[in-house]
């Protein structure tokens, strides 16, 4: 084969390879909808800044994650027992007539919440996971719920525990100002990095275990 034709074939091959590579990158970087798990139904809701959960029988597994719009995922086996009511800037989620544990009806009590921003979350009898959020202000009220916060950056975080409500803040959280109200029935464990102030309102420190907070920024409020 003459060098001239070899050169033309090489150019064609390079052109095709570059085209395939570009198409492959486009496919990989395509932004998709929330990961819709099998067995779940998805609902779009009106915009809100606060969520209030009223759970009849726990534990409800509640996952809260950021997304560009407001969506709910409810497990199909749980959907008939759940209804939601947006009022103003608050989304109320109720569960009613949920079968008990010893019932023959098997229910996966899981709800996934997707929203761009969240300033208030109140729940009862739930296992709450909040992850990947960046917020200027967030208040979480636990009424017999456990809370786990991961991989989030929050300027002003307030956590109020009522009843048996255990809290865990992982080391990948960065919080400027943190205020925790803890009762004697609850446990508080935190490795979150607190950059400015941390105040803990509790009768004693027996149920509190925390790191990554400077001593001069810690304020113990004895209630």
BELVEN-V188077 format. One record per helix or strand. SS is the DSSP state (alpha for helix, beta for strand). FROM is the first residue (numbers start at 1). TO is the last residue. If there is no record, write none. Layout:
<<SS:FROM:TO> <SS:FROM:TO>>
This chain:
<<alpha:3:28> <beta:40:44> <beta:50:54> <beta:60:66> <beta:71:75> <alpha:79:81> <beta:82:87> <beta:90:95> <beta:110:115> <beta:120:124> <beta:126:131> <beta:134:143> <beta:146:150> <beta:153:162> <beta:167:169> <beta:174:181> <beta:188:190> <beta:193:201> <beta:208:210> <alpha:215:217> <beta:218:221>>
